[in-house]
Amino acid sequence: MQAWQCDQPLGVEALRWTTLPTPEPGAGEVLVDIEAASLNYPDLLMIQGRYQHKPTPPFVPGAEFAGVVRAVGPGVTTLQPGQAVACLSGTGAFATQAVVPAALCVPLPPGMALTDAAAFIMTYATSYHALLDRGALRAGETVLVLGAAGGVGTAAIQIAQAAGAHVIAAAGGADKCALAQRLGADAVLDYQQHAPDGSLREELKRLTHGRGPDVVYDPVGGALAEPVFRSIAWRGRYLVIGFAGGPIPSLPLNLPLLKGASIVGVFWGEFARREPQANATMLRTLLQGYQQGLYRPVIDSVLPMTELPQALARIAARQVRGKLVLRNASA
C-alpha cells in the first residue's frame, strides 16, 4: 500500500508519500480499499502537533474516508468483503488502504457516492450533535452559523434548515456568503465587512429585529466570539465547536449571567465514544436525511491523493468552500 506518513508532527513539510506493508486485519478489524478521503481542519492541526489527540509518530494522518471492504478479521459479522463503507478512524485515511475496527465503519446506503460518503460523517455528525442534541434547537428559532462556508458550516445550514429554524449564515467574503445563500440560508452576514468597523452587533440586531440569535454555532472563535455573544438572545445557547479563527477567546462571565445564556461545549468525538448507541442512532438519521435529499455535502473539489500538501495549504489559507476530497488513482 501507499500512504502519506508523518514522521514528526512538525507541519506539512514533514509528510512523505511512501510505500508501506499492506496490513492484515486482526480480530474485530477490516481491511478497506480507500477510494476517497476528505480533509478536516483537525487533520492540519494534528500534522502540526497542535490537536488535542496526538498520535505516536510515525503515523498516517487523515481522519475520514470511504471505500470498499477487502477483507474481514476474525469475529467480524457485521461487514463483508465488497461492502461500501465510510469510516471515521481518526488517522490512516490518507492512504490507499487501511485496517480499522469494524465498529468504526458505517455501511453506506445504496446510491451514496463515495466522494459524498468521505465528506459526510465528521461534519454532519458534529453539526447535528451540536444543534439538536447540545443546542436543543427548535423549529422557529433563529440560529447564527459562523464559518458558514466551511465543512461544518455548510452542514449546519442544512441541518438547521431541515429542523425548521431561521438561519443567519455568517462568513468572511461575498463569495462565501453567496454559497451560504445558495444552500438556503435565510440571511447572510459578511463579517469581513462588519467586524472591522464594529458594526457586526448592529447588523445582527437588524437581522433579528432586535432580539438576537437563539443559538450560535461557532467553529471560528477568535475575535468574533465576544461581540457575537453580546448579541445573543435571552436564554440563548452559544455552541463552542472549535477555533479555526485562531486564538481561543476569553469571554467575561458576566455576559452569560446578564443574558441568562449558556456556553455549551461540543465534542462529537467524545460523545461518540461515551454514548455509542445514541451516536449510532444519530448516524442512521443522518444517512436517512441524505437519502431524502435533505443533506448533501458541499464538495469544493476532488484532487488526487498525491496532492495532499497542496490541499492542506488551501485549508490553512481558508480557501476551501465546503470540503476538499482526495481520491486514489485506482478508484
ZADREN-223124 format. One record per residue (C-alpha): x, y, z; residue number from 1; residue in one letter. Coordinates in Angstrom, 3 decimals. Each point is the difference from the previous one (the first is absolute). Example, Ala and Ser with C-alpha at 12.3 -4.5 7.8 and 13.67 -1.06 7.14 Angstrom:
<pts>
       east      north         up   seq   type
     12.300     -4.500      7.800     1      A
      1.370      3.440     -0.660     2      S
</pts>
This chain:
<pts>
       east      north         up   seq   type
      0.000      0.000      0.000     1      M
      0.953      3.644     -0.347     2      Q
     -0.567      2.653      2.605     3      A
      0.895      3.466      1.192     4      W
      2.117     -0.528      3.099     5      Q
      0.688      2.612      2.651     6      C
      3.308     -0.831      1.690     7      D
     -0.183      3.015      2.336     8      Q
     -2.993      2.350      0.423     9      P
      1.915      3.112     -1.026    10      L
     -2.195      1.126     -2.893    11      G
     -0.899     -0.890     -3.562    12      V
      3.657     -0.075     -1.052    13      E
      0.518     -3.047      2.247    14      A
     -2.358     -2.140     -2.102    15      L
      1.303     -2.519     -2.511    16      R
     -1.786     -2.235     -2.511    17      W
      1.413     -3.463      0.584    18      T
     -0.565     -3.724     -0.452    19      T
     -0.961     -2.007      3.082    20      L
     -0.838     -3.673      0.552    21      P
     -3.679     -0.722     -0.566    22      T
     -1.374     -0.836      3.461    23      P
     -2.120     -3.028      0.841    24      E
     -3.211      0.491      1.961    25      P
      0.041     -1.402      3.515    26      G
     -2.892     -1.026      2.207    27      A
     -2.885      2.428     -0.382    28      G
      1.718      1.880     -2.833    29      E
     -0.477      0.452     -3.733    30      V
      2.349      0.881     -2.855    31      L
     -1.504      2.725     -2.198    32      V
      1.098      1.091     -3.470    33      D
     -0.221      3.778      0.341    34      I
     -1.648      1.683     -2.959    35      E
     -0.416      3.516      1.394    36      A
      1.053      1.922      3.102    37      A
     -1.036      3.474      1.105    38      S
      1.944      2.693      1.806    39      L
     -1.102      1.493      3.299    40      N
      1.635      2.858      1.881    41      Y
      1.138     -2.339      2.819    42      P
      2.097     -1.911     -2.585    43      D
      2.139      3.089     -0.461    44      L
      0.252      0.583      3.757    45      L
      1.049     -3.617      0.576    46      M
      2.775      0.220     -2.597    47      I
      1.184      3.177      1.744    48      Q
     -0.137     -1.640      3.449    49      G
     -2.692      2.450      1.149    50      R
     -3.025     -2.306      0.330    51      Y
     -1.223     -1.395      3.341    52      Q
      0.482     -3.543     -1.283    53      H
      3.685     -0.585     -0.729    54      K
      0.701     -3.358     -1.695    55      P
      3.414     -1.556      0.506    56      T
      2.213      0.598     -3.067    57      P
      0.464     -1.262     -2.548    58      P
     -3.677      0.022     -0.930    59      F
     -2.178      0.317     -3.085    60      V
     -2.231      3.084      0.408    61      P
     -3.540      0.412     -1.235    62      G
     -3.067     -0.584      2.123    63      A
     -2.726     -0.780     -2.513    64      E
     -0.324     -2.193     -3.077    65      F
     -2.308     -2.174     -2.065    66      A
      0.764     -3.164     -1.903    67      G
     -0.718     -3.681     -0.465    68      V
      0.703     -2.774      2.489    69      V
      2.694     -2.326     -1.367    70      R
      0.329     -2.433      2.917    71      A
     -1.446     -0.538      3.467    72      V
      1.776     -1.235      3.109    73      G
     -1.099     -2.692      2.438    74      P
     -3.251      0.709      1.772    75      G
     -1.317      2.578     -2.491    76      V
     -3.595     -0.821     -0.893    77      T
     -1.440      3.440     -0.772    78      T
      2.011      0.644     -3.170    79      L
      1.107     -2.073     -2.963    80      Q
      2.451      0.353     -2.899    81      P
     -1.321      2.150     -2.813    82      G
     -2.117      2.180      2.298    83      Q
      0.226      3.791     -0.359    84      A
      0.682      1.778      3.285    85      V
      0.918      3.378      1.446    86      A
      2.353      0.175      2.944    87      C
      1.117      2.620      2.474    88      L
      3.137     -1.610      1.361    89      S
      1.861      3.071      1.264    90      G
      3.124     -0.894     -1.985    91      T
      0.892     -2.127     -3.029    92      G
     -2.219      1.545     -2.668    93      A
      2.667      1.533     -2.239    94      F
      1.044     -3.309     -1.496    95      A
     -1.114     -2.623     -2.478    96      T
     -1.051     -2.516      2.685    97      Q
     -0.666     -0.039      3.733    98      A
     -0.749     -2.514      2.735    99      V
     -2.595      1.338      2.415   100      V
     -2.349     -1.388      2.664   101      P
     -3.197     -1.230     -1.631   102      A
     -1.959      1.954      2.618   103      A
      1.267      3.265     -1.530   104      L
     -1.338     -0.840     -3.470   105      C
     -3.442      1.162     -1.088   106      V
     -1.623     -2.064     -2.799   107      P
     -1.119      2.322     -2.774   108      L
     -3.541      0.113     -1.360   109      P
     -0.483     -0.906     -3.668   110      P
      0.868      2.803     -2.368   111      G
      2.110      2.083      2.380   112      M
      3.005      1.340     -1.913   113      A
      3.305     -0.877      1.635   114      L
      1.211      3.603     -0.337   115      T
     -3.088      1.095      1.937   116      D
      0.490     -2.781      2.550   117      A
      3.618      1.027      0.604   118      A
     -1.126      3.559      0.746   119      A
     -3.065     -0.800      2.083   120      F
      0.520     -1.480      3.449   121      I
      2.153      2.518      1.883   122      M
     -1.686      3.193     -1.168   123      T
     -3.613     -1.191      0.114   124      Y
      0.367     -1.926      3.258   125      A
      1.722      2.971      1.635   126      T
     -2.671      2.422     -1.180   127      S
     -2.965     -2.245      0.838   128      Y
      1.365     -0.799      3.462   129      H
      0.687      3.703      0.550   130      A
     -3.275      1.476     -1.172   131      L
     -2.578     -2.597      0.966   132      L
      1.573     -1.808      2.961   133      D
      2.153      2.588      1.756   134      R
     -1.795      3.105     -1.298   135      G
     -3.581     -1.357      0.195   136      A
     -0.854      2.039     -3.104   137      L
     -3.741      0.292     -0.561   138      R
     -2.038      0.827     -3.089   139      A
     -0.556      3.732     -0.301   140      G
      3.153      0.970      1.902   141      E
      2.782      2.047     -1.564   142      T
      3.446     -1.556     -0.312   143      V
      3.147      1.909     -0.948   144      L
      2.541     -2.199     -1.795   145      V
      3.543      1.381      0.035   146      L
      2.507     -1.353     -2.513   147      G
     -3.014     -0.762     -2.153   148      A
      1.912     -0.841     -3.182   149      A
      2.224     -2.651      1.584   150      G
     -0.639     -3.716      0.389   151      G
     -1.810      0.086      3.342   152      V
     -1.616      3.333     -0.857   153      G
     -1.618     -1.205     -3.215   154      T
     -1.233     -3.100      1.835   155      A
     -1.387      2.157      2.822   156      A
     -1.994      2.135     -2.442   157      I
     -1.679     -3.077     -1.474   158      Q
     -0.698     -1.625      3.370   159      I
     -1.413      3.196      1.530   160      A
     -2.148      0.609     -3.048   161      Q
     -1.359     -3.565      0.094   162      A
     -0.836      0.535      3.689   163      A
     -2.183      2.990     -0.909   164      G
      2.296      2.697      1.370   165      A
      0.615      3.471     -1.433   166      H
      3.640     -0.041     -1.140   167      V
      2.390      2.959     -0.041   168      I
      3.235     -1.057     -1.677   169      A
      3.127      2.006      0.804   170      A
      3.171     -0.348     -2.054   171      A
      3.004      2.036     -1.075   172      G
     -0.438      1.303     -3.527   173      G
     -2.743      0.480     -2.566   174      A
      0.665     -3.297     -1.802   175      D
     -0.313     -2.006      3.229   176      K
     -3.210      1.810      0.887   177      C
     -1.357     -0.735     -3.481   178      A
      0.675     -3.713      0.541   179      L
     -1.887      0.083      3.307   180      A
     -2.908      1.704     -1.718   181      Q
     -0.075     -2.674     -2.716   182      R
     -0.214     -2.620      2.750   183      L
     -3.184      1.625      1.264   184      G
      1.087      2.365      2.770   185      A
     -2.747      2.517      0.754   186      D
      2.520      2.832      0.453   187      A
      3.756      0.470     -0.310   188      V
      2.520      2.116      1.883   189      L
      3.435      0.795     -1.398   190      D
      2.240      0.457      3.033   191      Y
      2.831      1.265     -2.155   192      Q
     -2.247      2.971     -0.626   193      Q
     -1.540      0.445      3.455   194      H
      2.544     -1.259      2.543   195      A
      2.846      2.459     -0.783   196      P
     -2.146      3.109      0.466   197      D
     -1.857     -1.336      3.031   198      G
     -3.390     -0.158     -1.710   199      S
     -0.395     -3.774      0.403   200      L
     -2.222      0.372      3.063   201      R
     -2.160      2.571     -1.745   202      E
     -0.404     -2.270     -3.011   203      E
     -0.988     -2.951      2.200   204      L
     -2.486      2.242      1.797   205      K
     -1.487      1.002     -3.344   206      R
     -0.189     -3.568     -1.328   207      L
     -1.713     -1.273      3.167   208      T
     -2.324      3.008      0.480   209      H
      1.825      0.924      3.198   210      G
     -0.342     -3.391      1.664   211      R
      3.304     -1.694     -0.806   212      G
      0.583     -3.618     -1.091   213      P
     -1.348     -2.788      2.223   214      D
      2.875     -2.324     -0.893   215      V
      3.518      0.870     -1.157   216      V
      1.994     -2.696     -1.785   217      Y
      3.666      1.016      0.294   218      D
      2.854     -2.002     -1.546   219      P
      2.046      3.201     -0.409   220      V
      0.679      1.535      3.436   221      G
      2.562      2.792      0.015   222      G
     -1.042      3.635      0.038   223      A
     -3.545     -0.722     -1.189   224      L
     -1.057     -1.805      3.171   225      A
     -0.561      2.908      2.377   226      E
     -1.995      2.344     -2.290   227      P
     -2.131     -2.924     -1.132   228      V
     -0.641     -1.144      3.561   229      F
     -0.968      3.546      0.972   230      R
     -2.679     -0.249     -2.724   231      S
     -1.517     -3.329      1.086   232      I
     -3.672     -0.234      0.963   233      A
     -1.310     -0.524      3.524   234      W
      0.473     -3.702      0.896   235      R
      2.237     -0.345     -3.032   236      G
      2.391     -2.922     -0.486   237      R
      3.531      0.674     -1.216   238      Y
      1.432     -3.191     -1.513   239      L
      3.794     -0.245      0.177   240      V
      1.062     -2.209     -2.943   241      I
      3.618      1.010     -0.584   242      G
      2.471      2.795     -0.600   243      F
      0.771      0.171     -3.718   244      A
      0.295      3.790      0.306   245      G
      3.087     -0.177      2.174   246      G
      0.225      0.807      3.726   247      P
     -2.315     -1.621      2.513   248      I
     -2.226      2.863      1.179   249      P
     -0.477      1.042      3.635   250      S
     -3.557      1.092      0.709   251      L
     -0.934      2.140      3.018   252      P
     -2.193     -2.228      2.148   253      L
     -2.406      2.821      0.762   254      N
     -1.287     -0.330     -3.581   255      L
     -1.718     -3.401      0.400   256      P
     -1.319      1.222      3.360   257      L
     -1.580      3.118     -1.464   258      L
     -1.426     -1.860     -3.003   259      K
     -1.184     -3.085      1.897   260      G
      2.035     -1.740     -2.706   261      A
      1.986     -3.221     -0.150   262      S
      3.479     -0.702     -1.331   263      I
     -0.220     -3.568     -1.276   264      V
      3.036     -2.117     -0.891   265      G
     -0.329     -2.299     -3.015   266      V
      2.386     -2.953     -0.383   267      F
     -1.667     -2.468     -2.306   268      W
      2.921     -2.474      0.070   269      G
     -0.263     -0.388      3.757   270      E
     -3.795     -0.282     -0.236   271      F
      0.431     -2.846     -2.500   272      A
      2.440     -1.764      2.337   273      R
     -2.062      0.424      3.171   274      R
     -3.467     -0.442     -1.506   275      E
      0.450     -2.407     -2.930   276      P
     -3.641     -1.062     -0.233   277      Q
     -1.250      3.590     -0.147   278      A
      2.670      0.783     -2.586   279      N
     -0.981     -2.995     -2.147   280      A
     -3.623      1.129      0.067   281      T
      1.058      3.492     -1.037   282      M
      2.088     -1.323     -2.910   283      L
     -2.952     -2.059     -1.261   284      R
     -2.150      3.129      0.122   285      T
      2.602      1.963     -1.950   286      L
      0.310     -2.669     -2.698   287      L
     -3.787     -0.059     -0.338   288      Q
      0.146      3.770     -0.428   289      G
      2.571     -0.453     -2.768   290      Y
     -2.265     -2.491     -1.781   291      Q
     -2.902      2.444      0.325   292      Q
      2.080      2.781     -1.532   293      G
      0.055      2.142      3.155   294      L
      3.789     -0.142      0.358   295      Y
      2.622      0.175     -2.734   296      R
      3.684      0.663      0.712   297      P
      1.384      3.042     -1.781   298      V
      3.056     -1.268     -1.871   299      I
      2.426      2.797     -0.812   300      D
      2.126     -2.211     -2.231   301      S
      1.320     -3.539     -0.401   302      V
      3.787     -0.318     -0.242   303      L
      2.340     -2.976     -0.406   304      P
      1.132     -1.519      3.293   305      M
      3.570      0.892     -0.943   306      T
     -0.879      3.721      0.247   307      E
     -0.566     -0.014      3.768   308      L
      2.562      2.780      0.712   309      P
     -1.711      2.336     -2.456   310      Q
     -3.396     -0.834      1.509   311      A
      1.247      0.724      3.523   312      L
      1.413      3.328     -1.165   313      A
     -3.479      0.963     -1.226   314      R
     -1.488     -1.006      3.365   315      I
      2.603      2.094      1.842   316      A
     -0.718      3.002     -2.231   317      A
     -3.764     -0.415      0.607   318      R
     -0.647     -0.275     -3.728   319      Q
     -2.288     -3.039      0.173   320      V
     -3.756      0.202     -0.511   321      R
     -1.568     -3.061      1.618   322      G
      2.320     -3.012     -0.120   323      K
      3.097     -1.010     -1.965   324      L
      0.095     -3.657     -1.029   325      V
      3.050     -2.040     -1.029   326      L
     -0.516     -2.993     -2.290   327      R
      2.337     -2.884     -0.693   328      N
      1.070     -0.498     -3.612   329      A
     -1.219     -3.602     -0.071   330      S
     -3.481      0.968      1.291   331      A
</pts>
